[in-house]
Amino acid sequence: MTFRTLDDSTNLGGKIALVRVDFNVPMEDGRVTDDTRLRVALPTIQKLRDAGARVALLAHFDRPKGKVVPSMSLAPVVDDLERLLGAPVRFASDCVGDEARAAIADLDAGGVILLENVRFHAGEEANDPAFAKQLADLGDLYVNDAFSAAHRAHASTEGVAHLLPAYAGESMRRELDALDAALGNPKKPVIGIVGGAKVSTKLDLLKNLVGKLDRLAIGGGMANTFLFAQGIDIGGSLAERDMADTAREILTEAEARGCQILLPGDFVVATEVKPGAASRVVMAGDSLSADDKILDAGPASVARLVEALTASKTLIWNGPLGVFEVPPFDTATVAVAHHVAARARSGHLVAVGGGGDTVAALHHAGVADDMTFVSTAGGAFLEWMEGKPLPGVEALRA
């Protein structure tokens, strides 16, 4: 994947860099409760400041639907960003027009300003060319550092990139490099782990992955659907029984493409989903009652997956193997996560994970920092895994 980065830009001193960041942060009573997304943007902001550029930050917050909604203003972000950056951050109450232009012009070299929520304008989500031009008129170059919004063809994520010299920011670069290492140009053999509740929500993902991976382990409620499709008794487990034909088609496609599918051969069963619930391990093919629910992969399945991971060079992971939020049904996910982390730390495995539940599960296991890369991008990460072009990325191609 070839795309333009800030290393390709020159003579930034005094120039105005429009930087698209993701500041759609959790807030409570007008205060930021998790500053992770602010921290992610710091390397790009600082790199531009060090080069003497004037930095104008573009971002969205929540869904104001093209109207000015005071409770969705980005103003509360300024104090936290100043604290993290260790430098003043100005704020403009609009992201286009005379006020924004005058506030940016008043910046010194290395100065930073946060512009108001781009979604206060209907032209943002409509990717209106006129609104994109209004944004472009404010700057000399454009930097996209918001991979998490790159799957949206909006004015500030895609439209403006065609009107100014456009570059990937440092966070975007790291994300694209990691994703390319996982699926674009990976070290083989490549294994995937896909979990979660439903086949229907990850149908495009599964169809894309079976053509790219050497092995694919399927876990969570999704695995139950595949087991049911093979005639295995799953009792009262969560499953999409109406997706059985689709599951069989995916298995057939995987076999034709040379992708080995790993499904649980044993599982942990309980009659209720609560912490410390009584449970037992059953083998695939054993009879289950209507009250029995498969809630985790069993020890033999974990051992088989660990063996497959040991034989692999690259892992892409999306979704837990069981109901990890409710111990003891986190056992399989945690055990596999620890093995993956050890392989990644030793340099034997390129391990890339992403998606909300996956990130939460890796943090739950205490190994998120040991992974090669963990994407917090959500929808953009999933669409990338599905093989779909991301408009915000395509606009940065060299």
Salt bridges, closest charged atoms under 4 A:
ASP7 OD1 - LYS47 NZ 2.62
ASP22 OD2 - ARG37 NH1 3.34
ASP35 OD1 - ARG39 NE 2.92
ASP35 OD2 - ARG83 NH2 3.38
ASP80 OD1 - ARG83 NH2 3.01
ASP94 OD1 - HIS121 NE2 2.73
ASP98 OD1 - ARG101 NH1 3.05
ASP106 OD2 - ARG90 NH1 2.78
GLU124 OE2 - ARG20 NH2 3.86
GLU124 OE2 - HIS154 ND1 3.85
ASP137 OD1 - LYS133 NZ 3.24
GLU158 OE2 - HIS162 NE2 2.70
GLU170 OE2 - LYS47 NZ 3.59
GLU170 OE1 - ARG173 NH2 3.15
ASP177 OD2 - ARG173 NH1 3.56
ASP204 OD2 - LYS388 NZ 3.42
ASP214 OD2 - LYS188 NZ 3.97
ASP245 OD1 - ARG248 NH2 2.41
GLU253 OE2 - ARG257 NH1 3.24
GLU272 OE2 - LYS274 NZ 3.62
ASP292 OD2 - ARG280 NH2 2.98
ASP330 OD2 - HIS364 NE2 2.80
ASP370 OD2 - ARG345 NH1 3.06
GLU386 OE1 - LYS388 NZ 3.00
GLU394 OE1 - ARG397 NE 2.93
